[in-house]
Amino acid sequence: MRLADNEVSMTKRLFPFLVLLCGILMPLASGASEWPSPLEATDPAAEVPDIQFNGEAGQIINLSSLRGKVVILNIWATWCGPCVKEMPALDGLATYAEALGLAIIPLSVDRGGAAQVRDFYSRTGIKNLAVYTDMNKDVARHLRPRGLPLTLILDRQGREVARVYGPVEWTSEPVLNALRQAAGF
């Protein structure tokens, strides 16, 4: 069944709202009274697809190139309210990243690319995060997020060990302790 042009246009306009709504309602629909615990364990044998994304200068980066570090892969967008709420905490975590042996990848799924992310960082005072974008849509194709923000924690071998939908207070002691444990500290 083919959608009419006006239906496609409406779907494109509503998509950000629907993703946001799903990100808010999914935890509640599962019977939770609040957001999931900061880091929900996943199957450590779960292989994460070797997605490709762009660095600030447009260079192609493979997720597998980050093996050897614990990776915080945060999928977000500038139009996503919970993502915007989370970004200052993720920016704060970046100040601990080197000491913890972390690679923080705030991967924007915005269509506007690096310029849109740089503008967002400038307007919101984000100073410690690098610019990464998903211009080839690998996130949607391979990770199929059911809402934003989505964060995957990968161990040093590139295996997913935890994931969470929704914003996380990255600089809280429980989260920092969990990351220290994941990093082997």
C-alpha positions as CSV (number, residue, x, y, z in Angstrom):
1,M,0.0,0.0,0.0
2,R,1.5,3.3,-1.1
3,L,1.0,6.4,1.1
4,A,-0.2,9.6,-0.6
5,D,2.3,12.5,-0.6
6,N,0.3,14.4,2.1
7,E,0.3,11.3,4.3
8,V,4.1,11.0,3.9
9,S,4.5,14.7,4.7
10,M,2.3,14.4,7.8
11,T,4.3,11.3,8.9
12,K,7.6,13.1,8.6
13,R,6.3,16.1,10.6
14,L,4.9,13.8,13.4
15,F,7.9,11.4,13.6
16,P,9.9,13.5,16.1
17,F,6.8,13.8,18.3
18,L,6.1,10.1,18.1
19,V,9.7,9.1,19.0
20,L,9.6,11.5,22.0
21,L,6.2,10.1,23.1
22,C,7.4,6.5,22.8
23,G,10.5,7.4,24.8
24,I,8.3,8.7,27.6
25,L,5.6,6.1,27.5
26,M,7.5,2.9,26.9
27,P,8.9,2.6,30.5
28,L,5.5,3.5,31.9
29,A,3.6,1.0,29.7
30,S,5.8,-1.8,31.0
31,G,4.5,-1.2,34.5
32,A,7.4,0.9,35.7
33,S,6.5,3.9,37.8
34,E,9.6,5.9,36.6
35,W,12.5,5.7,34.2
36,P,14.4,2.4,34.1
37,S,17.3,2.0,36.5
38,P,20.3,3.9,35.1
39,L,22.1,1.0,33.6
40,E,20.1,-2.1,32.7
41,A,22.3,-5.2,32.1
42,T,22.0,-6.9,28.8
43,D,23.4,-10.1,27.4
44,P,27.2,-9.6,27.3
45,A,27.4,-11.9,24.4
46,A,25.1,-9.6,22.4
47,E,27.0,-8.4,19.4
48,V,26.6,-4.8,18.4
49,P,26.6,-4.1,14.7
50,D,29.7,-2.2,13.5
51,I,27.9,0.9,12.7
52,Q,29.6,3.8,10.9
53,F,29.1,7.4,11.8
54,N,30.7,10.8,11.0
55,G,33.1,12.8,13.1
56,E,32.9,16.5,13.3
57,A,35.0,17.0,10.1
58,G,32.9,14.5,8.3
59,Q,35.3,11.6,8.6
60,I,33.8,8.1,8.7
61,I,34.3,6.3,12.0
62,N,33.6,2.6,12.6
63,L,32.3,1.7,16.1
64,S,34.8,-1.2,16.1
65,S,37.6,1.3,16.0
66,L,36.8,2.1,19.7
67,R,37.6,-1.4,21.0
68,G,39.8,-1.3,24.0
69,K,37.7,1.4,25.6
70,V,34.4,1.3,27.4
71,V,32.1,3.1,25.1
72,I,29.1,5.2,26.1
73,L,27.1,5.3,22.8
74,N,24.4,7.9,23.3
75,I,21.9,8.2,20.5
76,W,20.1,11.6,20.6
77,A,18.6,14.5,18.7
78,T,18.4,18.2,19.2
79,W,14.5,18.1,18.9
80,C,14.2,15.4,21.6
81,G,13.2,16.9,24.9
82,P,14.6,14.1,27.1
83,C,17.8,14.2,25.1
84,V,18.2,18.0,25.6
85,K,17.6,17.4,29.3
86,E,20.3,14.7,29.5
87,M,23.1,16.5,27.5
88,P,24.5,18.7,30.4
89,A,25.0,15.5,32.5
90,L,26.6,13.7,29.5
91,D,28.8,16.8,29.1
92,G,29.8,16.6,32.8
93,L,30.6,12.9,32.4
94,A,33.0,13.8,29.6
95,T,35.3,15.5,32.2
96,Y,35.7,12.0,33.8
97,A,36.1,10.1,30.5
98,E,39.8,9.9,30.2
99,A,40.3,9.0,33.9
100,L,37.7,6.2,33.5
101,G,39.0,5.0,30.1
102,L,35.7,5.9,28.5
103,A,34.9,6.9,24.9
104,I,31.8,9.0,25.0
105,I,30.0,9.1,21.6
106,P,27.0,11.4,21.6
107,L,25.7,10.3,18.2
108,S,23.2,12.8,16.8
109,V,20.5,11.5,14.4
110,D,19.5,15.0,13.3
111,R,19.3,15.6,9.6
112,G,21.2,18.9,9.8
113,G,24.5,17.2,10.5
114,A,27.5,18.6,12.4
115,A,26.5,22.3,11.9
116,Q,23.2,21.7,13.7
117,V,24.9,19.9,16.6
118,R,27.6,22.6,16.9
119,D,24.9,25.2,17.0
120,F,23.0,23.2,19.7
121,Y,26.2,22.8,21.8
122,S,26.9,26.6,21.5
123,R,23.4,27.6,22.5
124,T,23.2,25.2,25.5
125,G,26.8,25.6,26.8
126,I,28.0,22.0,26.0
127,K,31.8,22.3,26.0
128,N,33.3,18.8,26.5
129,L,31.5,16.6,24.0
130,A,32.7,15.9,20.5
131,V,30.3,16.2,17.5
132,Y,29.2,12.9,15.9
133,T,26.4,12.4,13.4
134,D,24.6,9.5,11.8
135,M,24.4,10.9,8.3
136,N,24.2,7.5,6.6
137,K,21.3,6.4,9.0
138,D,23.2,3.3,10.4
139,V,21.5,3.8,13.8
140,A,18.0,3.4,12.4
141,R,19.0,0.6,10.1
142,H,21.1,-1.5,12.6
143,L,20.1,-0.5,16.1
144,R,16.4,0.2,15.6
145,P,15.9,2.4,18.6
146,R,12.4,2.5,19.9
147,G,12.9,5.9,21.4
148,L,15.4,8.6,22.3
149,P,17.7,9.0,24.0
150,L,19.1,5.5,23.8
151,T,22.4,4.8,25.4
152,L,24.4,1.6,24.9
153,I,27.3,0.8,27.2
154,L,29.9,-1.4,25.4
155,D,32.7,-3.2,27.1
156,R,36.3,-3.1,25.9
157,Q,35.6,-5.9,23.4
158,G,32.8,-4.0,21.9
159,R,30.0,-6.1,23.4
160,E,26.9,-4.4,24.7
161,V,26.7,-4.8,28.5
162,A,24.0,-2.3,29.3
163,R,21.4,0.0,27.7
164,V,18.9,2.5,28.8
165,Y,16.1,4.5,27.1
166,G,15.6,7.9,28.6
167,P,17.8,10.5,30.2
168,V,20.5,9.5,32.7
169,E,22.1,11.6,35.4
170,W,25.6,10.6,34.2
171,T,27.5,12.4,37.0
172,S,25.5,10.8,39.9
173,E,27.5,8.5,42.2
174,P,25.4,5.3,41.4
175,V,26.0,5.8,37.6
176,L,29.7,6.8,38.0
177,N,30.2,3.7,40.2
178,A,28.5,1.5,37.6
179,L,30.8,3.0,34.9
180,R,33.9,2.5,37.1
181,Q,32.9,-1.2,37.5
182,A,32.3,-1.6,33.8
183,A,35.7,0.0,33.1
184,G,37.4,-2.3,35.6
185,F,38.2,0.4,38.3
